[in-house]
Amino acid sequence: MTGPSVTVARAFWLLLLIGVFFAVSVVAYFVMLPAPTEKPGASPPLVPRIDKTNYEVLISQEKNAAAEATRLAQVQYDASVKRRIAAHASETANIADQSANRAAEFETLSKTIYYLASDKVFDKTETDQYLQEHLGPIVEPGLQSLAKDVNADIAAFDHEVRRITVQLATNIAAIGPGVQPAPPRVVPSPMIAPEFSRIVARMGGKYADIGKGIGVDVLNKAIPRSMIADLANMCARIAFRLFGKQVAKVVVALGVPSLGPPGWILDIALVIWTGYDVNQERAKYRDEVRQAIKKQLDDADHQIASRAVIYFSGRTADFLALQTSIATRALEDIQKREPK
């Protein structure tokens, strides 16, 4: 009977051992599991910020770019004026030739001498007026065209530097506390004038003069007109110097009642040229007048070029100062608005 009892006891202890092993394994499994963690909530999106130092850098970059564009505009339009002056200068020799030929024509010169005598006797200024009427149509169109073209360059320069300045203010306005700068808008051409006026008004009276209208005539129409008057007066002086004796003869002849219309120019010519080589005297006068007119036209070109250069230089300095003030004030405004 001992055989079956032993077998049952062994089976019991084997089952018990297996149960213990299983229980230990289950406990060990749960012990080895990682502790549960809480899932973090979604954090708000980060807004990229800019340091105060970076504001200054960004604004300085915009200001420097505007200053470079302004100086480039000065160089470009200064070069344009010089090209116009060079083109007119290439024509001055021909203009001087035509003017001298007209002044030395037999009838023109004879009347010039007559008017010189008449002005002396009757205290008039008909000589200058007469020469202006004959020389003006030859000389004046080129000078007026040059002045008009140079004024157009000046107006275009004014518009360009205003555009640059308005765009600078627009670009800087896109930079603000706590955010990256937004893409700046491009200011359309029709808005440049009102935008610029608004900027100048905001900056105060210091820049009132710079806010004057675009296209102010730096070279007004009086310049060509005054130059024609100078040319006429110069030719009259040359004629008086070369033909003083003839003028004196006409002064005496003006006391003769028969001297006058009709055919008075023939009578005057006989008085003037009797005893003189007409062609030789006319050639001498023509050469002097030609040289004098050529020099006067060259001086006019130089004067126009100088005025334009001075204008470009002065306006560039004014706009650079305005751009610096815009940048400085913008940085101050940003620093005041930025959260502490």
MOCOR-V416908 format. One line per field, one symbol per residue. phi: phi as a letter, one per 40 degrees, with the letter a starting at -180 (. if undefined). psi: psi as a letter, one per 30 degrees, with the letter a starting at -180 (. if undefined). burial: I if it has 9 or more other ideal C-beta (glycine too) atoms within 8 Angstrom, else O. A space follows every 10 residues. Layout:
phi->???
psi->???
burial->???
This chain:
phi->.ccccccccc cccccccccc cccccccccc ccccccbccc ccccccccbb cddcdccccc cccccccccc cccdcccccc cccccccccc cccccccccc ccccddcccc cccccccccc cbfbbccccc cccccdcccc dccccccccc cccccccdcc ccddcccdcc cccccacgbc ccccccccdc cccccccccc ccchcdbccc ccdcgcccbc cccdcccccc cccccccccc ccbdcccccc dcccccccci dcgccccccc ccbcgbcdcc cccccdcccc cccdcccccc dccccccccc cdcccccccc cccccccccc ccccccccdc
psi->ffeeeeeeee eeeeeeeeee eeeeeeeeee efkkkklkkk lklkkkjklk leeeeeeeee eeeeeeeeee eeeeeefeee eeeeeeeeef feeeeeeeee eeegkeeeee eeeeeeeeee eghahfeeee eefefefeee eeeeeeeeee eeeeeeeeee feeeeeeeee eeffklkflk klkklkklef feeeeeeeee eeflfegeef gllkgkjejl ffeeeeeeee eeeeeeeeee eeheeeeeee eefffjefja llgfeeeeee eefkgljeee eeeeeeeeee eeeeeeeeee eeeeeeeeee eeeeeeeeee eeeeeeeeee eeeeeefkk.
burial->OOOOOOOOOO OOOOOOOOOO OOOOOOOOOO OOOOOOOOOO OOOOOOOOOI OOOOIIOIII OIIOIIIOII IOIIOOIIOI IIOIIOOIIO IIOOIIIIII IIIIOOOIII IIIIIIIIII OOOOOIIIII IIOIIIOIII OIIIIIIOII IOIIIIIIII IIIIIIIIII IIOIIOIOIO IOOIOOIOOO IIIOIIIOII OOIOOOIOOI IOOOOIOIIO OOIIIOIIII IIIIIIOIII OIIOOIIIII IOIIOOOOIO OOOIIOIIIO IIIOOIOOOO IIIIIIIIII IIIIOIIIOI IOIIIOIIIO IIIOIIOIII IIIIIIIOII IOOIIOOIOO
